[in-house]
Amino acid sequence: MINETAARWDELARACESCTRCALGATKTKTVFGGGSLTADLMFVGEAPGEQEDLSGIPFVGRAGQLFDKFLTAVDIKREDVYITNILKCRPPHNRDPLPAEQDECMNYLREQVRLIKPRLIVCLGRISAMRLIKPDFKITAEHGVWFERGSFRICAVYHPSLLLRDPRKREDMLRDMQSIKAELDNFIK
């Protein structure tokens, strides 16, 4: 079973790497498929890679990712124990918001990642992933940190770390949300 899952994971990553379903595949430097534990109970899903991610092929490594790492550390969650990905696997030009059609083309990759990892908790990083994964009218300011049930997992959204760089006043909310996420995670581990 483990070898079968690993083989399916490698096949999925190769398919994503060579994907040409939308124009972003032709403009990327590297595909940013995701990173972390393939047996994670906790998965974080952002919207799309930024410039540093496009250069490295690793999600959340730029300034926003470095801030996100500080929040993980603050609540004693190890980055290597979670899985981090985005809806889009290629960077949109100038870090613009992902277009709905681009999201549509990448959603099957994300669905398969969720199916293979089987996380118990999914956390959307920002409103765009929350609007796609939780509900289309999701209001990040009013609903961040609120848990929803989706099949066999629980899902919530927090502020995107790049927003916290622009608006540091929201960092206290983010810390409280991350503490809630840690509490939820600890409930599954017990």
Steps between C-alpha positions, in 0.01 A plus 500: 500500500779744591690421178179538300433841660858612441480389136172685455652810665800495266271455200284793611803726557639414154164572336481834678857589400421450132149649514398735217129532582533877544746765385681511835682176422690678224605797718610322820858455608415198717182319589419541870322174570521518878719390787496323831381173645299269275333361813414838651190544712513872417509652152533869417372622163589842361393654172808499274879512509680833515831602349728323750289186483512506119880521516544227763208264431421502875178651643506793742872583506489874427438774757142384559618142542765604749232678704277194473785285635516728806132435570552125462791517746299717742238226538749210489403361159796369303494590132629152409199341675240681287438520126497841331374563149299744290198475275713612205829323447646771272552870572258749346677798339587781744341298785150589383204310642443162335231508234202267550589309181856447628364373831269263315793349311702438818224379731537134402864506610397640838213252536737213433755637748226509766384149405851356530606684817165464677546795738260538790526880490532736205580867553451747218760774493303806391164585354557365148562143610220533759257620232595201287518230767251610766232713332488758219381783725759440773584821690852469639466790744184359657561125462873444553556225754145358466496122446283330238439128445578362153470124465766334713688818589458836666593818317553863596674806361750745642643821364754457224849574634556761226204698640667494841808662346282785375275521807685397819190582709353164392789299643329456839198347322735272310670387820165417661393310187827307495453412868154367412648296215761355735226408751299326226811314386580391855145363537565262208839391626373401849 
